[in-house]
Amino acid sequence: MSRFAYAAVDSASQAQQLKFRLLAEVTMTSTTVYACTGINYIYALSNTYSPVGPFGGMDPIQEATDMFPRAIRLWLRAVGSADLVEPMTENLFNKSVKLRRAFLTDSMTLVATPELFFSGRVNGVNVYFGDATK
């Protein structure tokens, strides 16, 4: 049984070269941030998702048989001090986060409407200075 709502997406997920992107919507007090994995802008659901490339990502979503809600850690690297303004001044606690999965064609257009993959709320924001991987 397929995990996808559209047959075209199921076919795209079986391709030898996978063109898969995650779309993130993070609601803030003053705006909503639309970001996506990869290096190309994606136009979907009447929004423009900005690519974060290697500067952003998320931990893997774990599946389990129990009904316990799992947390997902999203991360975004700030290049300059101007990039720190949003997380330092916005009150992000309990704001909505939605993750959608999307598959792209060879011409980098959407195969079908992106499907909701995860929906939750922000419960904390951490800011690290320097190399956070150490």
Buried (B, 14 or more C-beta within 10 A) or exposed (E): EEEBEBEEBBEBBEEEEEBBBBBBBBBBEEEEBBBBBBEEEBEBBEEEBBBBEEEBBBEEEEEEEEEEEEEBEBEBBBEEEEEEEBBEEBEBEEBEBBBBBBBBEEEEEBBBEBBEBBEEEBEEBEEEEEEEEE
